[in-house]
Amino acid sequence: MIRIGKISYWHVHAWDYTKQAQEHPEAEIVAVWDENPARGQEAADKQGAQFHASLEEMLQRNDIDGVIVDAPTSMHRDVILAAARAGKHIFTEKVLAPTLHEVNEILSAVKENHVKLTVSLPRLNDNYTLAIRDILDQGLLGKVTLVRVRLSHNGATAGWLPEHFYGLDECLGGALIDLGCHPMYLTRVFLGEEPVGVQAQFGYVTGKEVEDNAVATLSTTSGAVGIVEAGFVNNFSPFTIEVHGTEGTLLFGTPDEKLLLRTSNPAKEAANAWVEQPLPAKRESAFEQWINHIKNDTTADENIAIAVELTKLMEAANQSAREQRSIRLDELQA
């Protein structure tokens, strides 16, 4: 049994990860720490776990193997470093950290202390992502020229997002760094090459401290372009993916959850016609992968590599919006 300490219930998905741990036959949450003691005590009481007012005290427990991190984004560096140095395996909500420099500090501590790190990037494991990656690996679109991924909801206009999700000090951003993480890492994966520049435009429809409407564009040396869209102010906006290439196009979610392919490749059924593509089974969740890495003494190499690039792109996008200019990724401090 892998015994887990829960670091904060700040994030809206904190109880989702608690449920995954509770439902896993080889995991158990035994302790809780929260920067908000009242919230932490309540969460601990609900699941029969012990609440610790001190994070250091919880991390000193020899009977805790790992931690789930759902603390404010601004606290990720400090709490994850503390967990790594205490020898605890780490499963964390995205982003891993808000800057590349902080991510590299975390990776050094993880390596030095031989702990297993996995970042929650759930859409990497979804069936449409697996199908799209397979089609791209087959080269059926030719050279990828443009990727667009959109994910949005009405959390700000309908009022169901918690108020603390609009605080710049804790969140370090709004729609893009939270919801936009998913289209950002998917866009990067589908482009198939590392972007060299990022330009972002933020909107403040509801007048919050953080953006509630955002677009970021990624540029590459090949000329391919990535478009990342996210928002808290959009009703009935479907999650959509477009991947365009010199020989074909993929569409998903326009608006139905179907994957459509059209290609000029004469060997394919989809030649010059839109054809729905089969979707495979989902891959095991990031949480399940983390448990298996702990059990099998393996490492989440692809997951971590994508998480590092995600932070780079988010840091560049936030800087771009602040400075109203395009940011080259080689400008970021490692």
Steps between C-alpha positions, in 0.01 A plus 500: 500500500635842399416747776444857387506843657273755333652846453210748490141502375541837325459374144158423353619149411631417848206276584522332159851381583389406849233280343756338268716416800203369697394277212848362430553164672864579577469863620375663817490863617605502864588866562408851388673837515340817369611863501141564608478305829121501520467361149770243567345383827161464333649298212692275739192436713293407192735212417626394841852632439722693742528874453842663547526873561869474402606377155844416637342284768296307243799448274707367790265205542676177409171331413425737208635392162379781276298817470228639273551874443196723444644813662483847339717526190716761675589241768593212270875555511522516878270210587633270227861570595414427864334173403789391278759578766295298748519203264131500405377407154302781335182517295408858418236704325622699201695719458799337664629849581441847354853554363764289327754595767275360776429185297873433468540540876225244551647253249839521670345426840297211357811346348719554807244342732397213269127569514239439231335806347191503277304807389126486434472554124185292457417571137821330390329175596165562328394295200491788249858597592624144451321474165630836375858417599475169315368667184779760517759224548371342180563827316145516362485880528836555336691784662301652787439869426248612764359367827210662684362376832221675690370431852268736682203517736276757668645478851544877538174610339290229667677547833592141582879538513625568856584865565863421584552387140502868405783601736819585312729448801397136543407402144767699313254523213148408400338313215823420318715365785206302638269371229736593218763255619312221323482657153856625548660160554280337236592768244868446576469122464307518173740754348775239537773759544611739770363852460750784492267789582174579677263794470193531725194722517295514822144626546325609821131465418380482863756746635681247716860540616604219265408444136180314427550480122829412334673407177865404455676433171808283473754548222746240373810494281315295236226761462230291671275697735327393820186677630398450863163633618349499850229687684280520808231704322375281217174308506440191283854518364608147405847364564648500151817384328614581148821363350577610145780381274620508143310178420201497733303628798374355828197641684370405844208646694340716231274471694454126555769284660591338171842489335480581129782456250531623145818430308630514145681169557341271237571189707263609775124463524496867603649612169320821399204431732430549870515163674442438869795329667477236772602601852703255712455437869634765733844452651524458877470827692798709605428405863506129414823554309651669807408206723654260250821705478532475878433125501720416200781751561448664160486866398239710319742625237253616232260645757775704664646617167156627391446662841830687469407631156156595631658723765730659241207581274287632787780716635560643153126559444460689829807710424369569150166624633673723757748650255274490193760340279605162368732307736771270376534191717877537511444824696375306804729450797585133550 
